[in-house]
Amino acid sequence: MDMETSMPARRVPLEKPPTKAEATKVERLQKAMRLRIGARLKHMRTEAGLSLRAFSMKADCSPTYLSEVEKGDRSISVEFLVRVSHFLGVHPASFLSDEEI
């Protein structure tokens, strides 16, 4: 008899769902991170002398999307973060720094 078929399945207890307070805290942290990334992106873009439209063409996204990201209204993927950091000549981690801009 095969070892996999002879052993009963183990039940793994489910973790408790987050409390409302924990979920609210995580949502606030997510919003703060979106705002930080967006502000840094806008600062770096304008320091590079690029308009919203020009940079959106370089980053292969719509100006509307880029504007929403800069305002902190939209989340971005790691892939997009890497792409924009490449075109700005910075390391992707620079968007996550606690340093003031």
Order of alpha helices (4+ residues) and beta strands (2+ residues): alpha-alpha-alpha-alpha-alpha
